[in-house]
Amino acid sequence: MVTKTLKLDISDGNWMVNVIHENNDDGKYELLHPNKEASVEVTEQMQGFDYNIIASAGTPFKLMLDDIVLAEGQTGDDGVARGKGII
């Protein structure tokens, strides 16, 4: 396992980011408002992530794992951004 830094670059809002290690994930969010940075253990096995962001409409955000951009965009007209992906 390697320890990496999960970071959310956002000006304001509320968020939850979960890294899913296995089918029996512990259910704990790695990033939970107001924290914008956390250390995560990354294995060689495929891992997933999902995020939920609520902020003012059009608020830009960038979710990164060290220097790798995992997700980038802005909240929609309803002020919500949701997504998931693979690490």
C-alpha positions as protocol buffer text, in pm:
chain_id: "A"
residue {
  index: 1
  type: MET
  ca { x: 0 y: 0 z: 0 }
}
residue {
  index: 2
  type: VAL
  ca { x: 101 y: 355 z: -71 }
}
residue {
  index: 3
  type: THR
  ca { x: -20 y: 662 z: 117 }
}
residue {
  index: 4
  type: LYS
  ca { x: -140 y: 944 z: -109 }
}
residue {
  index: 5
  type: THR
  ca { x: -313 y: 1274 z: -45 }
}
residue {
  index: 6
  type: LEU
  ca { x: -674 y: 1317 z: -151 }
}
residue {
  index: 7
  type: LYS
  ca { x: -753 y: 1689 z: -198 }
}
residue {
  index: 8
  type: LEU
  ca { x: -1062 y: 1886 z: -290 }
}
residue {
  index: 9
  type: ASP
  ca { x: -1005 y: 2233 z: -430 }
}
residue {
  index: 10
  type: ILE
  ca { x: -1329 y: 2430 z: -379 }
}
residue {
  index: 11
  type: SER
  ca { x: -1405 y: 2776 z: -245 }
}
residue {
  index: 12
  type: ASP
  ca { x: -1716 y: 2697 z: -41 }
}
residue {
  index: 13
  type: GLY
  ca { x: -1994 y: 2446 z: -1 }
}
residue {
  index: 14
  type: ASN
  ca { x: -2054 y: 2104 z: 155 }
}
residue {
  index: 15
  type: TRP
  ca { x: -1910 y: 1774 z: 33 }
}
residue {
  index: 16
  type: MET
  ca { x: -1857 y: 1407 z: 93 }
}
residue {
  index: 17
  type: VAL
  ca { x: -1593 y: 1198 z: -87 }
}
residue {
  index: 18
  type: ASN
  ca { x: -1565 y: 822 z: -34 }
}
residue {
  index: 19
  type: VAL
  ca { x: -1286 y: 595 z: -156 }
}
residue {
  index: 20
  type: ILE
  ca { x: -1417 y: 242 z: -201 }
}
residue {
  index: 21
  type: HIS
  ca { x: -1149 y: -18 z: -131 }
}
residue {
  index: 22
  type: GLU
  ca { x: -1349 y: -339 z: -158 }
}
residue {
  index: 23
  type: ASN
  ca { x: -1705 y: -463 z: -166 }
}
residue {
  index: 24
  type: ASN
  ca { x: -1711 y: -440 z: 213 }
}
residue {
  index: 25
  type: ASP
  ca { x: -1603 y: -76 z: 237 }
}
residue {
  index: 26
  type: ASP
  ca { x: -1595 y: 60 z: 592 }
}
residue {
  index: 27
  type: GLY
  ca { x: -1854 y: 327 z: 508 }
}
residue {
  index: 28
  type: LYS
  ca { x: -1636 y: 612 z: 629 }
}
residue {
  index: 29
  type: TYR
  ca { x: -1593 y: 915 z: 407 }
}
residue {
  index: 30
  type: GLU
  ca { x: -1231 y: 1011 z: 342 }
}
residue {
  index: 31
  type: LEU
  ca { x: -1324 y: 1376 z: 287 }
}
residue {
  index: 32
  type: LEU
  ca { x: -1615 y: 1521 z: 475 }
}
residue {
  index: 33
  type: HIS
  ca { x: -1689 y: 1895 z: 499 }
}
residue {
  index: 34
  type: PRO
  ca { x: -1506 y: 2102 z: 623 }
}
residue {
  index: 35
  type: ASN
  ca { x: -1192 y: 1890 z: 558 }
}
residue {
  index: 36
  type: LYS
  ca { x: -1040 y: 1948 z: 214 }
}
residue {
  index: 37
  type: GLU
  ca { x: -744 y: 1709 z: 246 }
}
residue {
  index: 38
  type: ALA
  ca { x: -687 y: 1356 z: 379 }
}
residue {
  index: 39
  type: SER
  ca { x: -429 y: 1078 z: 357 }
}
residue {
  index: 40
  type: VAL
  ca { x: -558 y: 761 z: 194 }
}
residue {
  index: 41
  type: GLU
  ca { x: -408 y: 416 z: 148 }
}
residue {
  index: 42
  type: VAL
  ca { x: -395 y: 313 z: -218 }
}
residue {
  index: 43
  type: THR
  ca { x: -333 y: -48 z: -317 }
}
residue {
  index: 44
  type: GLU
  ca { x: -242 y: -199 z: -651 }
}
residue {
  index: 45
  type: GLN
  ca { x: -596 y: -334 z: -678 }
}
residue {
  index: 46
  type: MET
  ca { x: -853 y: -121 z: -852 }
}
residue {
  index: 47
  type: GLN
  ca { x: -1035 y: 118 z: -619 }
}
residue {
  index: 48
  type: GLY
  ca { x: -1332 y: 343 z: -680 }
}
residue {
  index: 49
  type: PHE
  ca { x: -1449 y: 676 z: -546 }
}
residue {
  index: 50
  type: ASP
  ca { x: -1768 y: 875 z: -536 }
}
residue {
  index: 51
  type: TYR
  ca { x: -1840 y: 1233 z: -443 }
}
residue {
  index: 52
  type: ASN
  ca { x: -2134 y: 1459 z: -364 }
}
residue {
  index: 53
  type: ILE
  ca { x: -2091 y: 1836 z: -359 }
}
residue {
  index: 54
  type: ILE
  ca { x: -2349 y: 2101 z: -274 }
}
residue {
  index: 55
  type: ALA
  ca { x: -2255 y: 2466 z: -329 }
}
residue {
  index: 56
  type: SER
  ca { x: -2376 y: 2775 z: -510 }
}
residue {
  index: 57
  type: ALA
  ca { x: -2464 y: 2713 z: -874 }
}
residue {
  index: 58
  type: GLY
  ca { x: -2154 y: 2719 z: -1094 }
}
residue {
  index: 59
  type: THR
  ca { x: -1902 y: 2670 z: -811 }
}
residue {
  index: 60
  type: PRO
  ca { x: -1585 y: 2516 z: -963 }
}
residue {
  index: 61
  type: PHE
  ca { x: -1415 y: 2220 z: -796 }
}
residue {
  index: 62
  type: LYS
  ca { x: -1123 y: 1984 z: -853 }
}
residue {
  index: 63
  type: LEU
  ca { x: -1073 y: 1649 z: -678 }
}
residue {
  index: 64
  type: MET
  ca { x: -713 y: 1527 z: -683 }
}
residue {
  index: 65
  type: LEU
  ca { x: -507 y: 1230 z: -563 }
}
residue {
  index: 66
  type: ASP
  ca { x: -159 y: 1375 z: -523 }
}
residue {
  index: 67
  type: ASP
  ca { x: -107 y: 1539 z: -866 }
}
residue {
  index: 68
  type: ILE
  ca { x: -365 y: 1330 z: -1055 }
}
residue {
  index: 69
  type: VAL
  ca { x: -699 y: 1496 z: -1126 }
}
residue {
  index: 70
  type: LEU
  ca { x: -979 y: 1249 z: -1047 }
}
residue {
  index: 71
  type: ALA
  ca { x: -1270 y: 1483 z: -1117 }
}
residue {
  index: 72
  type: GLU
  ca { x: -1308 y: 1844 z: -1221 }
}
residue {
  index: 73
  type: GLY
  ca { x: -1604 y: 2062 z: -1302 }
}
residue {
  index: 74
  type: GLN
  ca { x: -1860 y: 2288 z: -1143 }
}
residue {
  index: 75
  type: THR
  ca { x: -2190 y: 2251 z: -966 }
}
residue {
  index: 76
  type: GLY
  ca { x: -2495 y: 2261 z: -1187 }
}
residue {
  index: 77
  type: ASP
  ca { x: -2781 y: 2510 z: -1191 }
}
residue {
  index: 78
  type: ASP
  ca { x: -2925 y: 2326 z: -889 }
}
residue {
  index: 79
  type: GLY
  ca { x: -2595 y: 2369 z: -699 }
}
residue {
  index: 80
  type: VAL
  ca { x: -2518 y: 1995 z: -698 }
}
residue {
  index: 81
  type: ALA
  ca { x: -2232 y: 1790 z: -844 }
}
residue {
  index: 82
  type: ARG
  ca { x: -2217 y: 1412 z: -812 }
}
residue {
  index: 83
  type: GLY
  ca { x: -1989 y: 1160 z: -969 }
}
residue {
  index: 84
  type: LYS
  ca { x: -1784 y: 846 z: -939 }
}
residue {
  index: 85
  type: GLY
  ca { x: -1479 y: 693 z: -1094 }
}
residue {
  index: 86
  type: ILE
  ca { x: -1188 y: 454 z: -1066 }
}
residue {
  index: 87
  type: ILE
  ca { x: -849 y: 515 z: -909 }
}
